[in-house]
Amino acid sequence: MPKTSARLLSLLSLLQARRDWPGALLAERLDVSPRTVRRDVDRLRELGYPVVAMKGPDGGYRLDAGTELPPLLFDDEQAVALAVALQIATTTGAGIEEAAARALNTVRQVLPARLRHRVDTLRVTAVDRPAIRPEPQVDSDVLMAIGAAVHGREVLRFDYSPVSGPVRATVGTSEGCEGTPATPPGSAAPSGSAAPPGSAAPPGSAAPSAPPRGTPTQTPRHSDPPPPRRVEPHHLVTWGRRWYLVAWDLDRDDWRTFRADRITPRTPTGPRFPPRELPGGSVAAFITARFRGIGATQGPDGVGGWPCRGEVILSLPAAEVLRHTREGIVEELGPDRCRVVLGSWSWPGLAAAIGRFDADIEVIGPPELASAFAHLATRYAAAGQPRAAPNP
């Protein structure tokens, strides 16, 4: 009996490893007769595993999808990976925290002692980054509906809720703060705010554009609800704990990114569509470029995509500068000098980011960067002056 049980587990592991298995090959891998394979397949069926027999000259078997979830078999690495993934599921923003905790408890109970000890040793504490307001949660049913439309390549119709609060100007044509070519969806900030040098601003972070001084901020009023959006959904992605839909907008005839927490899918879905080629060659390149505010890919200098790029010489060793830059280029010119090329959202932001290195700076170009340093110098000098005491 133990030999039969071990053989059943081996058979189940083989069936999970690939889609189709010829009967003769299974018998050879298990070192049994084809008749024994047939009997073991019947035993798996009695246990609830939907093993389907395939017709043909040699015959074969396939582990098909069933109406219920049967017991699964994981190897050691898969079991540990699953446990770790469930522990960090609280940072996904998909609203599955409770379900992930219950699933982790279920997996842990059935793990062998050696694997349970490894999982218990590797306790991961998932900590979200501080935020002014709670990150929006996405209903898992919404994610499933979007994912089904992406998988089936079916036109998706949905209501897109507006951004809460006053609407402020952003760089480019944001159209409701989704699909903007200059800022992440749903983000805007006053001019002069800066991202870290050589780093892309994450979704929901500040962008360096604002309306001219004196322009009133208006909140749009809608007497009638806007019509549903019609898109060809291509990718469901996650970035900075937010979920986004990358789709071709049929009404605007352009690529757009939509925040999933603002999507309310409508049923039924529309007709099927042929896939389109995404700009940038991959969804990762497209999302990175779109959140930087461009539609191009990375440039040869490593800072392609930022609206403002500058070159300076810092009186610091190149190794010290490299520890604080993730993009751009750093070229060693001597033991205490290096050439640095970085990008940012604005010239003042780039100048402030370079100034944080606390070293002598020689501006190579462009002139806008030198002007930004002069502008900040005046502003900082004024800020450093003591304030006059208020009159009693």
Secondary structure, 3 states (H helix, E strand, C coil): CHHHHHHHHHHHHHHHHCCEEEHHHHHHHHCCCHHHHHHHHHHHHHCCCCEEEECCCCCEEEECCCCCCCCCCCCHHHHHHHHHHHHCHHHCCCCCHHHHHHHHHHHHHHCCHHHHHHHHHCCCCCCCCCCCCCCCCCCHHHHHHHHHHHHHCECEEEEECCCCCCCCCCCCCCCCCCCCCCCCCCCCECCCCCCCCCCCCCCCCCCCECCCCCCCCCCCCCCCCCCCEEEEEEEEEEECCEEEEEEEECCCCEEEEEEHHHEEEECCCCCECCCCCCCCCCHHHHHHHHHHCCCCCCCCCCCCCCCEEEEEEECCCHHHHHCCCCCCEEEEEECCEEEEEEEECCHHHHHHHHHCCCCCEEEEECHHHHHHHHHHHHHHHHHHCCCCCCCC
